[in-house]
């Protein structure tokens, strides 16, 4: 599809992996690998939003567009909001937030997220989820769960194991999930309407967001609809640690 833009927030500082956007992945900086995948999605425009002149220079040297943003943003969503304002995008513009540490992201998944929002005019945000198959993943607080209504609208996101199978879990944590449990793991890829991004910075954080450490709960709390598209399986892994980096390097070299 056409009619959407991609913004890749790329902050240079990283606690677990210093200078993460610029680490080498088979001869290219990671941020350039992500930019290439975003371009392949068919987006009308792809921008890297960064607080680092070095990151901007790496992107522009590869032929991409970069915009220097403020260094005090609390989140990638805030950084997107600055881009929307500075580039003057219309309120109905669809903007996909592709994380700068996802060098293996499937371009079709980016386009699918944008398409989900485009066909759901009542939603301010679209995102993805996939079925959870294992009890280990279900009970892992690092795996964010989402519960949806009949139309695919998000009702709640949580690090807790949701939905709770009362009878199957009566004795506590189970070794396997009961058959048919509609457990979905949230995938952190978002498409936003530009109007929402403009409004986001003015929304008061809520207690749910603070305790769960999940920014999307602020949108739900303030009445914004989030449409969830269910995909069949988990997307390719991102890069958070040195171990992730080595694994992704091997995958890129193996695919070459």
C-alpha beads as a LAMMPS data file, in Angstrom:
LAMMPS data file: protein, C-alpha beads

256 atoms
255 bonds

1 atom types
1 bond types

-500.0 500.0 xlo xhi
-500.0 500.0 ylo yhi
-500.0 500.0 zlo zhi

Masses

1 110.0

Atoms # bond

1 1 1 0.000 0.000 0.000
2 1 1 0.980 3.659 -0.214
3 1 1 0.046 6.655 1.851
4 1 1 2.135 6.179 4.974
5 1 1 5.408 7.408 6.372
6 1 1 7.979 5.709 8.569
7 1 1 9.979 7.368 11.333
8 1 1 12.862 5.479 12.943
9 1 1 13.808 6.904 16.359
10 1 1 17.526 6.272 16.894
11 1 1 19.011 7.487 20.162
12 1 1 22.772 7.080 20.392
13 1 1 22.907 6.455 24.142
14 1 1 22.196 2.882 25.229
15 1 1 22.978 1.336 28.595
16 1 1 23.306 -2.277 27.467
17 1 1 24.844 -1.657 24.037
18 1 1 26.761 1.624 23.662
19 1 1 26.401 3.498 20.335
20 1 1 23.821 0.917 19.272
21 1 1 22.595 2.613 16.053
22 1 1 26.159 2.700 14.686
23 1 1 27.311 -0.839 15.512
24 1 1 28.476 -2.741 12.456
25 1 1 26.209 -5.367 10.931
26 1 1 27.998 -7.065 8.045
27 1 1 29.547 -3.833 6.797
28 1 1 26.682 -1.411 7.497
29 1 1 25.611 0.512 10.610
30 1 1 22.557 -1.021 12.238
31 1 1 20.466 2.110 11.700
32 1 1 21.151 1.882 7.959
33 1 1 19.999 -1.753 7.945
34 1 1 16.745 -0.667 9.605
35 1 1 16.332 2.223 7.154
36 1 1 16.736 -0.160 4.206
37 1 1 13.993 -2.443 5.546
38 1 1 11.678 0.526 6.055
39 1 1 12.292 1.772 2.506
40 1 1 11.399 -1.693 1.203
41 1 1 7.986 -1.422 2.915
42 1 1 6.762 0.976 0.236
43 1 1 6.470 3.965 2.563
44 1 1 6.101 7.359 0.911
45 1 1 8.826 8.782 3.165
46 1 1 11.304 7.270 5.609
47 1 1 13.033 9.457 8.187
48 1 1 15.539 8.618 10.898
49 1 1 14.928 10.847 13.929
50 1 1 18.008 11.128 16.103
51 1 1 19.739 13.316 18.644
52 1 1 23.145 12.396 17.197
53 1 1 24.926 14.118 14.278
54 1 1 26.946 10.906 13.787
55 1 1 23.800 8.832 13.300
56 1 1 22.344 11.440 10.940
57 1 1 25.577 11.460 8.907
58 1 1 25.586 7.645 8.601
59 1 1 22.013 7.653 7.293
60 1 1 22.582 10.485 4.846
61 1 1 25.772 8.862 3.548
62 1 1 23.670 5.776 2.711
63 1 1 21.198 7.965 0.798
64 1 1 18.570 8.329 3.508
65 1 1 16.853 11.242 5.215
66 1 1 17.630 12.112 8.827
67 1 1 16.320 14.814 11.115
68 1 1 18.063 15.994 14.278
69 1 1 15.632 16.080 17.196
70 1 1 15.902 17.209 20.784
71 1 1 17.880 15.075 23.214
72 1 1 15.446 15.336 26.122
73 1 1 12.568 13.234 24.783
74 1 1 11.179 10.754 27.310
75 1 1 10.183 8.245 24.617
76 1 1 10.344 7.445 20.931
77 1 1 6.704 8.549 20.631
78 1 1 7.651 12.037 21.815
79 1 1 10.425 12.078 19.221
80 1 1 7.900 11.165 16.507
81 1 1 5.651 14.008 17.644
82 1 1 8.492 16.470 17.119
83 1 1 9.048 15.119 13.594
84 1 1 5.355 15.448 12.739
85 1 1 5.347 19.080 13.866
86 1 1 8.581 20.085 12.198
87 1 1 7.728 18.447 8.870
88 1 1 4.161 19.760 8.947
89 1 1 2.425 16.468 8.234
90 1 1 -1.361 16.592 8.041
91 1 1 -3.434 15.254 10.966
92 1 1 -4.643 12.205 9.003
93 1 1 -1.131 11.159 7.945
94 1 1 -0.250 7.607 9.020
95 1 1 3.149 7.385 10.695
96 1 1 4.741 4.027 11.509
97 1 1 7.250 3.935 14.344
98 1 1 9.968 1.412 13.459
99 1 1 12.459 0.891 16.257
100 1 1 16.071 1.610 15.374
101 1 1 17.231 -1.758 16.738
102 1 1 15.121 -3.943 14.403
103 1 1 17.481 -4.625 11.475
104 1 1 15.633 -7.809 10.451
105 1 1 12.106 -6.406 10.503
106 1 1 9.927 -7.671 7.655
107 1 1 8.956 -4.783 5.327
108 1 1 5.584 -6.458 4.741
109 1 1 4.861 -6.291 8.477
110 1 1 5.533 -2.542 8.457
111 1 1 3.105 -2.080 5.567
112 1 1 0.520 -4.339 7.207
113 1 1 0.533 -2.244 10.372
114 1 1 -0.051 0.933 8.352
115 1 1 -2.807 -0.769 6.357
116 1 1 -4.564 -1.857 9.557
117 1 1 -4.794 1.755 10.703
118 1 1 -5.835 2.971 7.250
119 1 1 -8.844 0.633 7.167
120 1 1 -9.873 1.474 10.758
121 1 1 -10.740 5.180 10.712
122 1 1 -12.070 5.096 14.291
123 1 1 -8.649 4.087 15.667
124 1 1 -5.815 6.452 16.532
125 1 1 -3.211 3.681 16.688
126 1 1 -2.653 0.253 15.147
127 1 1 -0.287 -2.405 16.408
128 1 1 0.420 -6.140 16.125
129 1 1 0.191 -9.271 18.251
130 1 1 0.797 -12.985 17.769
131 1 1 -0.502 -16.095 19.570
132 1 1 1.390 -17.297 22.636
133 1 1 2.118 -21.005 22.444
134 1 1 4.124 -21.723 25.610
135 1 1 3.434 -21.323 29.318
136 1 1 6.955 -19.978 29.788
137 1 1 6.225 -17.071 27.461
138 1 1 2.759 -16.529 28.935
139 1 1 4.065 -16.144 32.491
140 1 1 7.115 -14.057 31.480
141 1 1 6.621 -10.406 32.596
142 1 1 8.873 -9.280 29.739
143 1 1 6.300 -10.664 27.289
144 1 1 3.546 -8.064 27.096
145 1 1 0.070 -9.523 26.686
146 1 1 -2.912 -7.846 25.015
147 1 1 -6.614 -8.648 25.372
148 1 1 -8.927 -7.566 22.531
149 1 1 -12.635 -7.215 21.901
150 1 1 -14.594 -8.880 19.080
151 1 1 -13.515 -6.242 16.550
152 1 1 -9.808 -6.514 17.388
153 1 1 -9.781 -3.369 19.527
154 1 1 -7.344 -3.503 22.442
155 1 1 -9.012 -3.688 25.843
156 1 1 -5.849 -3.862 27.934
157 1 1 -2.108 -4.502 27.761
158 1 1 -0.270 -6.113 30.669
159 1 1 2.901 -7.826 31.758
160 1 1 0.715 -10.118 33.845
161 1 1 -0.539 -13.444 32.413
162 1 1 -3.803 -12.455 30.719
163 1 1 -6.403 -13.764 30.142
164 1 1 -6.317 -15.803 33.353
165 1 1 -7.660 -19.344 32.959
166 1 1 -9.310 -19.694 36.373
167 1 1 -9.772 -23.455 36.489
168 1 1 -6.566 -24.432 34.682
169 1 1 -4.475 -22.163 36.906
170 1 1 -6.313 -22.850 40.161
171 1 1 -3.191 -24.423 41.642
172 1 1 -0.913 -21.668 40.345
173 1 1 1.415 -21.516 37.379
174 1 1 0.861 -24.385 34.937
175 1 1 3.395 -26.255 32.808
176 1 1 1.286 -25.802 29.693
177 1 1 -1.490 -23.546 28.500
178 1 1 -5.059 -24.844 28.315
179 1 1 -6.225 -25.513 24.784
180 1 1 -7.975 -22.579 23.164
181 1 1 -6.732 -19.888 25.564
182 1 1 -6.754 -16.656 23.494
183 1 1 -3.356 -15.483 24.717
184 1 1 -1.698 -12.855 22.521
185 1 1 1.759 -11.338 22.831
186 1 1 2.021 -7.719 21.839
187 1 1 4.537 -6.780 19.137
188 1 1 5.903 -3.272 19.704
189 1 1 5.346 -1.915 16.204
190 1 1 2.926 1.008 16.004
191 1 1 1.187 3.045 13.336
192 1 1 -0.200 6.389 14.509
193 1 1 -2.338 9.128 13.074
194 1 1 -0.357 12.353 13.158
195 1 1 -3.183 14.042 15.090
196 1 1 -2.684 11.564 17.938
197 1 1 1.065 12.189 18.006
198 1 1 0.394 15.910 18.317
199 1 1 -1.950 15.230 21.249
200 1 1 0.194 12.611 22.988
201 1 1 2.643 14.973 24.665
202 1 1 -0.281 16.777 26.332
203 1 1 -1.804 13.601 27.805
204 1 1 -1.267 13.130 31.519
205 1 1 0.549 9.872 32.359
206 1 1 -1.664 7.485 34.314
207 1 1 -1.030 5.085 37.189
208 1 1 -1.605 2.056 34.939
209 1 1 1.199 3.191 32.632
210 1 1 3.518 3.864 35.545
211 1 1 3.015 0.531 37.314
212 1 1 3.005 -1.641 34.167
213 1 1 5.751 0.446 32.497
214 1 1 3.698 0.378 29.268
215 1 1 3.333 3.670 27.443
216 1 1 0.384 2.510 25.302
217 1 1 -1.800 2.364 28.414
218 1 1 -1.774 6.172 28.493
219 1 1 -3.572 6.203 25.146
220 1 1 -6.174 3.654 26.304
221 1 1 -6.700 5.474 29.592
222 1 1 -7.506 8.697 27.766
223 1 1 -9.973 6.996 25.417
224 1 1 -7.915 6.525 22.236
225 1 1 -8.695 3.342 20.296
226 1 1 -5.884 0.911 19.456
227 1 1 -6.577 -1.611 16.684
228 1 1 -4.657 -4.896 16.949
229 1 1 -3.740 -6.981 13.904
230 1 1 -2.933 -10.611 14.739
231 1 1 -0.052 -12.154 12.819
232 1 1 0.744 -15.845 12.824
233 1 1 4.159 -15.809 14.482
234 1 1 6.708 -13.625 16.232
235 1 1 8.728 -11.253 14.023
236 1 1 12.509 -11.446 13.762
237 1 1 14.377 -10.540 16.955
238 1 1 15.689 -7.056 17.679
239 1 1 19.017 -6.072 19.206
240 1 1 19.155 -5.158 22.903
241 1 1 22.333 -6.846 24.155
242 1 1 25.775 -7.858 22.831
243 1 1 24.456 -11.429 22.619
244 1 1 21.553 -10.261 20.437
245 1 1 24.023 -8.404 18.244
246 1 1 26.108 -11.494 17.574
247 1 1 23.032 -13.578 16.817
248 1 1 21.714 -11.031 14.318
249 1 1 25.145 -10.727 12.696
250 1 1 25.163 -14.483 12.101
251 1 1 21.645 -14.338 10.639
252 1 1 22.556 -11.534 8.217
253 1 1 25.740 -13.267 7.078
254 1 1 23.873 -16.560 6.700
255 1 1 21.210 -14.926 4.540
256 1 1 23.728 -13.186 2.271

Bonds

1 1 1 2
2 1 2 3
3 1 3 4
4 1 4 5
5 1 5 6
6 1 6 7
7 1 7 8
8 1 8 9
9 1 9 10
10 1 10 11
11 1 11 12
12 1 12 13
13 1 13 14
14 1 14 15
15 1 15 16
16 1 16 17
17 1 17 18
18 1 18 19
19 1 19 20
20 1 20 21
21 1 21 22
22 1 22 23
23 1 23 24
24 1 24 25
25 1 25 26
26 1 26 27
27 1 27 28
28 1 28 29
29 1 29 30
30 1 30 31
31 1 31 32
32 1 32 33
33 1 33 34
34 1 34 35
35 1 35 36
36 1 36 37
37 1 37 38
38 1 38 39
39 1 39 40
40 1 40 41
41 1 41 42
42 1 42 43
43 1 43 44
44 1 44 45
45 1 45 46
46 1 46 47
47 1 47 48
48 1 48 49
49 1 49 50
50 1 50 51
51 1 51 52
52 1 52 53
53 1 53 54
54 1 54 55
55 1 55 56
56 1 56 57
57 1 57 58
58 1 58 59
59 1 59 60
60 1 60 61
61 1 61 62
62 1 62 63
63 1 63 64
64 1 64 65
65 1 65 66
66 1 66 67
67 1 67 68
68 1 68 69
69 1 69 70
70 1 70 71
71 1 71 72
72 1 72 73
73 1 73 74
74 1 74 75
75 1 75 76
76 1 76 77
77 1 77 78
78 1 78 79
79 1 79 80
80 1 80 81
81 1 81 82
82 1 82 83
83 1 83 84
84 1 84 85
85 1 85 86
86 1 86 87
87 1 87 88
88 1 88 89
89 1 89 90
90 1 90 91
91 1 91 92
92 1 92 93
93 1 93 94
94 1 94 95
95 1 95 96
96 1 96 97
97 1 97 98
98 1 98 99
99 1 99 100
100 1 100 101
101 1 101 102
102 1 102 103
103 1 103 104
104 1 104 105
105 1 105 106
106 1 106 107
107 1 107 108
108 1 108 109
109 1 109 110
110 1 110 111
111 1 111 112
112 1 112 113
113 1 113 114
114 1 114 115
115 1 115 116
116 1 116 117
117 1 117 118
118 1 118 119
119 1 119 120
120 1 120 121
121 1 121 122
122 1 122 123
123 1 123 124
124 1 124 125
125 1 125 126
126 1 126 127
127 1 127 128
128 1 128 129
129 1 129 130
130 1 130 131
131 1 131 132
132 1 132 133
133 1 133 134
134 1 134 135
135 1 135 136
136 1 136 137
137 1 137 138
138 1 138 139
139 1 139 140
140 1 140 141
141 1 141 142
142 1 142 143
143 1 143 144
144 1 144 145
145 1 145 146
146 1 146 147
147 1 147 148
148 1 148 149
149 1 149 150
150 1 150 151
151 1 151 152
152 1 152 153
153 1 153 154
154 1 154 155
155 1 155 156
156 1 156 157
157 1 157 158
158 1 158 159
159 1 159 160
160 1 160 161
161 1 161 162
162 1 162 163
163 1 163 164
164 1 164 165
165 1 165 166
166 1 166 167
167 1 167 168
168 1 168 169
169 1 169 170
170 1 170 171
171 1 171 172
172 1 172 173
173 1 173 174
174 1 174 175
175 1 175 176
176 1 176 177
177 1 177 178
178 1 178 179
179 1 179 180
180 1 180 181
181 1 181 182
182 1 182 183
183 1 183 184
184 1 184 185
185 1 185 186
186 1 186 187
187 1 187 188
188 1 188 189
189 1 189 190
190 1 190 191
191 1 191 192
192 1 192 193
193 1 193 194
194 1 194 195
195 1 195 196
196 1 196 197
197 1 197 198
198 1 198 199
199 1 199 200
200 1 200 201
201 1 201 202
202 1 202 203
203 1 203 204
204 1 204 205
205 1 205 206
206 1 206 207
207 1 207 208
208 1 208 209
209 1 209 210
210 1 210 211
211 1 211 212
212 1 212 213
213 1 213 214
214 1 214 215
215 1 215 216
216 1 216 217
217 1 217 218
218 1 218 219
219 1 219 220
220 1 220 221
221 1 221 222
222 1 222 223
223 1 223 224
224 1 224 225
225 1 225 226
226 1 226 227
227 1 227 228
228 1 228 229
229 1 229 230
230 1 230 231
231 1 231 232
232 1 232 233
233 1 233 234
234 1 234 235
235 1 235 236
236 1 236 237
237 1 237 238
238 1 238 239
239 1 239 240
240 1 240 241
241 1 241 242
242 1 242 243
243 1 243 244
244 1 244 245
245 1 245 246
246 1 246 247
247 1 247 248
248 1 248 249
249 1 249 250
250 1 250 251
251 1 251 252
252 1 252 253
253 1 253 254
254 1 254 255
255 1 255 256
